[in-house]
Amino acid sequence: MPAKGPAQGPVKGSAGNVVRAVRDRLSSSTVADLRSRVEELEAEVQECRAVNLRVAELVDVVTELLVPMAKGDDEKVQALLERYHGSL
């Protein structure tokens, strides 16, 4: 008889043995450690997103400054810098 998937009942044969072996090796403290690590990684991802957003904002400021600086438009450069400092 073929092995059955989760929707069809318990898995039999070598796949069932693997599932049992993994379940036996994973203690509740291991699961708690893994959950804790996932939470840490999620926090780090959020921090990276915030840093990436800040870098994108700085790239926008630099891009906006390059054209007026190349044209020698000191008034526009000063206005852009003031706007940038006000956003901090």
VENMO-V412389 format. One record per helix or strand. SS is the DSSP state (~ for helix, > for strand). FROM is the first residue (numbers start at 1). TO is the last residue. If there is no record, write none. Layout:
SS&FROM&TO / SS&FROM&TO
//
This chain:
~&14&25 / ~&28&71 / ~&74&87
//
